Amino acid sequence: MSTDETVHGTPVAATAPGEDPGTDAGTHAGSDVDRPVARRRDHPVFAPLAGFFTGAVLVVFLGGVLGVILDLVLDYDVGEHLWILLVAVAVLLVVTVVLISWPRTRRFGRYMLLGVIATPAVIAAVAALTFWLLLRNDG
């Protein structure tokens, strides 16, 4: 290879096949090439973003799946009843409390709880704003 490559965002000089990348004439023992490359999951922002968006997606997904199951099994019109979303959020709150109680997943669980709570709050706020705008313009 004649061009430089990047490994997880860190530039690495190209080497010939079988050649040790640390034995290049331009590198020495304290260079960035000898340093281990951190995995992306070790980044301090990974757990908060993953937790928040997991909570947000699961609120929408679990509510939809619960609605589909009730529609298929009980022939129940789920579009008219809000309790399905509330049951889905309650199930997710139990899951997040379990995640928060275990020290290894505590940080992820906290941000997942934020996503679980923020998603219905944002949905309700947008619905209320839309309803208010419709009433103001048409009514």
N, C-alpha and C positions, 0 to 999 in steps of 0.2 A: 504494500500500500504506500502511496506517495503522499497522501493527504493526512491531516490530523483528524482524529475522531474525538467524540465526546462520550463519556460514560457518566450517566446521571447528571449531566450538565457540567462536568469537570473535564476540561480539555486534556487529552492524553495523546502523546506523540505516537505516530504510527511506527510499528516495528515489523521486521521481516518475520515470516513464519519460523517458529522455533527459537527466536531471539528473546532474551529476557528484557522486558521493558525497563527494568531498573538499572541496566548496565549501559545505558546510553551515555555518550561522552558528555552531554550537556546536563546530565542530572547528577545529583549527589544525595547523600543519605537523608538530608532534611527537606527534600523537595516535596511538592504537593503530590507527585506521582506515587511516592512511597506511602502516603497517608491512606488509610482505608476509606473507601467511598461509603458514605452513609446511605442507607436505604431510604426510599421515599417515605415509608411508613414511620420512620424515626423522626421525621420533620415535626416540629412542634405544632404546626397548623393542621396536620393530617387528622388527628383524633377529633378536634372540634368540628372541622368541616364534615368529616364522615359521619359523626354522631348527629349533627344537626340535620343534614340532608337525609340520613336514614330515618330519623323521626318524622320528617316532613313527608317523605315518600310513603312511609308505612301508614300514616294516617289516611292518606288518599287511597292507597292500595288495599289496606285491610277493610276500609269502609266499602269499597267497591266489591271486593271478594265476598264479604259478608252479605251484601245486597244481592249478588248473583246467586249465592247458595240459598238464601231465603226465597228468592224468586223461583228457583228450580225445584226446591224441595216442597215448599208450602204454597206455591203460587200466590205469593204475597207481593203487593205493589209497594216496593220499597221507596219509590220516589216521593211518596206523600208523607213519609214519616222520618223525623229527625233522629229518632232513638237509635237507629242503626249506626250513625256516625258516633253517637255518644257511647255505644257499646264498644265500638272499635277503639275509641280514645281511652276508655277505661281499661281495656285489655292491654293497650300499649303502656299505660301508666303503671300497671302491675309489672310489666316486663322491665320498664326503666327503673322501677324501685329495686328490683332484683339486681339489675346491673349496677346501680349506685351502691348497693350494700356490699358488693364484692370489690375489694380494694384494687384488683387488677384492671377492672373495667369501669372504675368510678368516674374517670374523666370523660370517657366515651358516653357513659350513661347520663351524666349531667347535661351534656350537649344534646343528646338524643331527647331528653326530657324537655329541653328548650324547644327543639323542633316539634315535638308532639303538642306542646302547649301553644306555640306561636302559630302553627298552621291553622287550627280552627279559629284562632283570634283574628288572623288576617282574613280568612274566608268570611267571618262574620262582619268585620269592618268594611270589607269591599262590598258585601251584600247590602249593608245598611247605607253606605254612600251611594250605591247604585239606586236603591229604592228611593232615597231622598232626592236624588237628581231627577229621577223619573217623575216623582210627584211634583217637584218644583216646575219642571218644564211642561208637563201635560196636565197638571191638575189644579 
